[in-house]
Amino acid sequence: MSHINATAGPSKPTTKNEPPPSMSDILLSPLNELQALSHTLFLSLSPAQTKPPPAPPLSAFLECDKALCAAINLANKHQIKQRRIDALEQEILDLEARWREIASALETGKRELEEMIAEGEERIRAIDQAKRAAIPYPELLAYAQSISAFTSAPPNMPDLTLPGQPPPPLFFPPFPNEEKMRRGRLNTEAPLGLLGETHSVGRHFQGNLERILESIAIAKERGATLRVGPELEIPGYGCLDHFLEGDTVLHSWEVLAKILSSEEAMGIVCDIGMPVVHKNVIYNCRVIIHDRQILLIRPKMWMANDGNYRELRYFTPWAKHRQWEDHYLPRIIQAVTKQTKVPFGDAVVSTLDTCFGVELCEELFTPASPHILMGLDGVEIFTNSSGSHHELRKMYTRVELIKEATLKLGGIYLYANQQGCDGDRLYYDGCAMIAVNGKIVAQGSQFSLNDVEVVSATIDIEDVRAHRAKSSRSMQAASAERYHRIEVPFALTRGKFDEINEEDLVGIIGHKAFNVRFHTPEEEIALGPACWLWDYLRRSRTQGYFIPLSGGIDSCATAVIVYSMCRLVCEAGRRGDEAVIADARRITGEPDDSTYIPSNPKEFANRIFHTCYMGTENSSAETRMRAKQLSKAIGAYHVDLNMDSVVTAVRTLFGLVTGAQPRFRSQGGSNAENLALQNIQARLRMMLSYMFAQLLPWVRQKSGGLLVLGSANVDESFLTAVPTAELEPITKNYVQSDEADMGMTYDELSVFGRLRKVEKCGPYSTFTKLIHEWGAALSPLQIAEKVKLFFFEHARNRHKMTTLTPSYHAESYSPDDNRFDLRPFLYPSRFPWQFRKIDEVAAALPDRSIQNIVDKDKIE
């Protein structure tokens, strides 16, 4: 009879030389004993044995079970302790890394301090040497200060910054050259968003605060003494009806309190934009701050209320010109500034060395701009904080207005504009500028993915005073009405001997020419919407774009714009833009520890851009081929499919229900049948687009969805392709053409669009203008028919604009129904009164078209 050991403990104690049992040994011991007990039990029950062993007692099984439970419990405790050990080890590693960083920072600080001490000692030795020279140092300094008032160096003074120049024989240090004697250094900054040049985002208070502080820090690093940001940069210009909410004003004050409390805002004058409620009226304001003090709150006096702008819906203009009142600050600001009230109104700020005033966006575009009256009263610097959106060729107007502001009057104009998409259909194209006496001396980028961009220049204020020394201007200035001046004990100009960076000398008149950079309309189309699409993509938290390619020019242009976006992202990645790289990693689904940097536009496009050709029996091999070639050229992930089965299913269902089979116009069908059959394909393509956009990332083993887009060298086949929707069957004698279907060309549509929206012409006014513009090519009756056709079709299809998805605003004749082009959607589409007037005039006018003259000559 064998004996089974069922105890849980070890058979003998371990010695010092023996290793402790592992968790596997502890668990396997009771399991092996349980296996042996079970084996013995089975043997005792087996009838085939002559002398079966006795069955083990139940207590043996119980003891073995207890031993197994004890082993499992011990293993669980061991696992918990191991996790704690791992966590402590990681914490030790983190602390060690932190300590190494601190030690490195201390070492760097020590080295910099030693360098500063050495430099200070060298300067002390130089001063001592100068005092022992033939000319006493105080007299030398007084002489230098006296001649520096004329902003020029002594006659025939060599430029001591050139290599190999010996020091003067009589004194040390030498006279500074002319460039070092220039006085001021000013800065303007345009929003990235774009919050700065910050990229402000509507109601993103935390992000806007961080970008504002970053822009101020950059300005101070460059030695700037005045920082100007975009319009309403704290809440973002695009808050729309949120401006009417008390929360928007409250949070704006909270952000301003953070800025006032920050070290970044010390030692520099900052011009910051936010809404302010004064006597229960909401104003669009600039808040001028310096060293935890509010110097002035300046409300906007002329509102932008045309086109996309609706400022009068939210704000009230300040109508008390050259007047100011006390504004009582909220307690959260009082706790920081120790001020109870501050000036509020139309006033200017006077520093120790100059005077500056504020002009806001639309005020520059008005006939009687504030800078004129301020300039006549001695204001030398004008700041303009704008929220000006992009339109093709609008940059030319903006530059001319800024140059004109100081051309006759003289002065320094600092223009800061928002940059980026702040949550709406508009893209703010930045391009901060500094102008002096009618000349642009510094300019920022117009299209950029940067969240913060700062433009700075060194300015000689004496150039302004010299420019204003004209009798005509002086006579008008002598009788100008006075502005109230807020005095601040701070100088915007630096010492006459301060070092000046070479890149900032553009602000000194005559130093070197500065050429304003303008993009061509084609470049604007490629860059503006591309930047807008990037902002849309990163802020919507989706994983890319999807577009159905038709093989025509419309979808091709949209796809190329997305590829342009990929190029901009990769350029930013190669520059090391951390914000763009972080967004690109998140969008492409990279893990947190990824080192991926977008550098190849085609590779990046393949990750985030998806295209699809949805063909039918009406599609041509040519359009299918063009769609495939385009996708391959830009690197997009492409899908090619035929959807005839889906279209046939819908047509079959209609036939089963009604017993009638609709036909295309080319097959003998009516216009109603033709339009219905075309709509089947168009609507099914839209439905399939959203399905593929939702599921293609899943097919590619990724999470999230795609944004659906509707419709740089462009392939010639696209440029020469006839625009067509390919919704009707192609026959031997008929190929569908958009222009033939519409009854007018795309060029003619562009002319109609500009007359209707930009020049505000109704049907009759359009006709009278086109008589002169098209009279050489068409007869009055032909022009009348085209005008009536355009306005009839516009009225009949106007309702479709009310459901149009948000799109990029790029042209002044945009038909966007949201804010830009507000019209009824139910019209008397045949315009009986207007069309009758057109017919009467057209019938009475002679036909002076070239074709009519040729026909008369043939008859004669």
Residue, then its C-alpha position, 0 to 999 in steps of 0.5 A: m500500500s503506497h502512501i500519498n503525501a497531501t500536505a501543502g508545505p515543502s517536504k524539507p526546509t530550504t538551506k541558505n545555499e539553495p534558491p527559494p522555490s519559484m511560483s511554478d514549483i509552489l503551484l505544481s507541488p499540490l497539483n502533482e499530489l492531487q494527480a497522484l491521489s486521483h490515480t490511486l483512486f482510479l486504481s482502487l476502483s478498477p476490477a481488473q486488478t488482483k489486489p487493488p490498492p485501498a482508496p485514499p481517504l477523503s481527508a487526503f483530498l481535502e488537505c491537497d485542496k487546501a494546499l492548492c488554495a494556499a499556493i494560488n493565494l500566495a501566487n496572487k500576492h506575489q503578482i501584486k507585489q511584483r506590480r508594485i515593484d515594477a511601478l516603483e522601478q519606473e518611478i525611480l527611472d523617471l526621477e533619475a531622468r528628471w534629475r539629469e535634466i535639472a543637472s543639465a539645466l543647472e550646468t547650462g545656467k552656470r556656463e551662461l552666468e560665467e559668460m555674462i560675468a566675463e563679459g561684464e568684467e571686460r566691459i568694466r576694463a573697457i570703461d576704465q581704459a576709456k577713462r584713462a584715454a586722452i578724451p574723458y569718457p563723460e565728454l565723449l559720451a555727451y558728444a556721441q549723444s548730441i550727434s546721435a540726435f541727427t541719426s548719423a555717425p561722425p563724418n568719415m567714420p569707418d564702419l567698425t563692424l567690418p573685419g580688420q578695422p583697427p580701434p580709434p587711437l584716442f578712445f575706447p569704445p569706438f563710436p557706433n556706426e550709423e546702423k547701431m545708432r538707429r533708435g527703435r525696434l517695433n513689432t507686429e504680429a499676425p494671428l495662425g489662427l490663426l490665434g496670433e500672427t496667432h491662429s485664433v479659434g472661436r471659443h477655444f480660450q485655452g488654446n488662444l491663451e497659449r498662442i497669445l503668450e507664445s507670440i508675446a514671448i517671441a516678440k520679446e526675444r526679438g527685442a520688440t517693445l510693442r506687440v499687436g495681435p489680431e482682432l478679438e484674438i482672445p475668444g476668436y473672431g468667429c464666435l458669431d452669436h456666441f458673442l451675445e453670451g455672457d460666458t464669452v465676455l466672462h471667459s475673455w476677462e479670465v484669459l486677460a487676467k492670465i495674460l496680465s499675471s504672466e511674466e511674458a507680458m512684462g516689459i512690453v506693451c501689448d495690444i490685445g483684442m476681446p469683447v467688453v461690456h461697457k454700461n450694458v453695451i457690448y463693444n469690440c475692443r482693443v485692450i492696451i496693457h503694460d506691466r500688469q496695468i491696463l492703459l486703455i480700452r479702445p472700442k471699435m467705431w466703424m463695424a464691418n457689416d457687408g458680405n460675410y460680416r455681421e458685426l452689428r448683430y453682436f456689437t455696437p459702434w463707439a459713436k463718441h469720437r475723441q471722447w472717453e469715459d471711466h470703465y469699472l473693471p471686474r474684480i478678477i482684473q482688479a485683483v491683478t492690476k490693483q486698478t478700479k477703473v480705466p479709460f474707455g473710449d477714443a483716446v491714444v497712448s503717449t509713451l516717453d518717446t512717441c505716441f501710438g493709436v489704435e485702428l481696427c480692421e474695417e476702420l482702415f477701409t472707411p473713407a474717413s479713417p481714424h488714422i488721418l485725424m490721429g496722425l494730424d494730432g501727432v500720433e506716429i504709430f498706428t496699430n491695426s488688428s484685423g479679422s480679414h478673410h481671404e478672397l482672390r486678389k483681395m491682398y492687393t487692395r489690403v496692401e494699397l490701403i495700408k501704404e496709402a494710410t501713411l503715404k501722405l500723412g507719414g507714420i508707422y503702420l502695424y497691421a496684424n491679421q488673423q490666420g487660419c480657419d476659426g470654425d467657419r467657411l472663411y479662411y483668414d490669410g494673415c500676412a502681417m505687415i509693417a509700413v513706414n511712410g507709404k512703404i511696406v518694410a516687413q511682411g508675414s506669410q499669407f498662407s501658413l500652417n503655423d499657429v503663431e507667426v511674428v513679424s518684426a522690424t527696426i524702425d527709425i521714428e526720426d524718418v516719420r518726423a522728417h516725412r511730416a516736415k511739410s508745410s501743407r501737412s503742418m498747417q492742417a495739423a496745427s488746427a487739428e482737434r485734440y485727442h486725449r492722451i494716456e501717458v505711460p512711463f515707458a519708452l518704445t525705442r531702445g538706446k542709441f547704441d543697442e545692437i540691431n539684427e541685420e534682418d530687422l533693418v528693413g524698417i530703416i528707410g533707405h537701408k534696402a528695398f523690400n518687395v511685397r510678395f503677392h501670390t497669383p490667383e492660381e497659387e491662392i486657389a492652391l494654398g488658401p483652401a489647402c490650409w483651410l482643409w488642414d484646419y478642418l481635418r485636424r479640428s474635426r478629429t477625423q482620419g482623412y478625406f474622401i472624394p468621388l472622382s468623376g474624371g472631370i476638372d471639378s473633382c480633379a481640382t478638389a483632389v489637387i487642392v488636397y494634395s497641395m495640403c499634403r505638400l504643406v504638411c510635409e514641408a512643415g514636417r521637414r521644418g520640424d513644426e512640432a504642432v503639425i507633426a503631432d496632428a499628422r501622427r494623430i490623424t494617421g493613427e500613429p502610436d504615442d511613441s511614434t517617431y513618424i514625420p510626414s516628409n513625402p506628400k504622396e506617402f502622406a496622401n496615401r494615408i489620409f486621402h481616399t478616392c473612388y471612381m463610381g462608374t456606370e454604363n454611361s461612363s466612358a473609358e476616358t474618364r475612368m482612366r483619368a481618375k485612375q491616373l490622377s489618384k496614382a499621380i498624387g498617391a491617393y488610396h483609390v477604389d474603382l467600382n461599377m454601380d450599374s446594379v444599384v441603379t438598375a435595382v432602383r429603376t426596376l423597383f419603380g417599374l414594378v410599382t408603376g408599370a412604367q419604364p422611364r427613358f433618357r432624353s437621348q433614348g426618346g424620353s421626356n425632360a422629366e424622365n431624363l432628370a429623374l434618371q440622372n438624379i438616381q445616379a447622382r443621389l446613389r453616388m452621394m450615398l455610396s460616398y458617405m458609406f465608403a467614407q465611414l468604412l474605408p478606414w475600417v477596411r484598412q485596419k484603422s479607426g475613425g471616419l473620413l470627411v467627404l469632399g464635393s466637387a501641381n501641374v495639371d495634366e493636359s487631358f484634364l484641362t482639355a476635357v469637356p465638363t460633363a456629369e456623365l449621367e446620360p448614355i453615350t451614343k454615336n451622335y450624342v455625348q453629354s456636355d454640361e455647357a450644352d445642357m445649361g445653354m451657356t458656357y462657364d465663362e458666361l456664367s462667371v460674367f453673370g455671377r459677377l454682375r448679379k452679386v458684385e455689381k448688384c444687377g437685376p435682370y434688366s441691369t444685367f441686360t443693359k450692361l451686356i449689350h455693351e460688353w457682348g454687343a459685338a458678338l451677339s445680337p440684342l435678342q440673343i443677349a436677352e435670351k441668355v439673360k432671361l435663361f440665366f435668371f430663370e434657371h437661377a430662380r428655379n434652382r435657388h432653393k438648392m443653395t439652402t442645403l449646400t454643405p459648408s464650403y470655402h469662401a474664395e470669390s466675391y460673387s459666391p452664391d453661399d446662402n449662409r451669410f454672403d448671398l442672402r436671397p429668397f428661395l421661392y421666386p416668380s421664376r419667369f419675372p414677367w415684368q422684368f423680362r417684358k422690359i428686356d424684350e421691349v428694349a431688345a426689340a428696339l435696339p439695332d443689331r451691331s454684332i459682327q455676324n449681322i454685319v457679315d450677313k448684310d455684306k453677303i446679301e449686298 
